[in-house]
């Protein structure tokens, strides 16, 4: 129903995961 909302949420979570991985690897 709220496709754009789900996309934004997924992008936010994915971005946070990437940031966490970068912070962990650095």
C-alpha positions in Angstrom: 0.0 0.0 0.0 2.7 2.4 1.0 5.4 1.4 -1.4 7.4 4.6 -1.1 7.4 4.4 2.7 8.7 0.9 2.7 11.4 1.9 0.2 12.5 4.8 2.4 12.5 2.6 5.5 14.5 -0.1 3.7 17.0 2.5 2.4 17.3 4.0 5.9 18.0 0.5 7.4 20.4 -0.4 4.6 22.2 2.9 5.0 22.6 2.4 8.7 23.9 -1.1 8.2 26.5 0.2 5.7 27.5 2.9 8.1 27.9 0.4 10.9 30.0 -1.9 8.7 32.2 1.0 7.6 32.6 2.1 11.2 33.4 -1.4 12.2 35.9 -2.0 9.4 37.7 1.3 9.8 
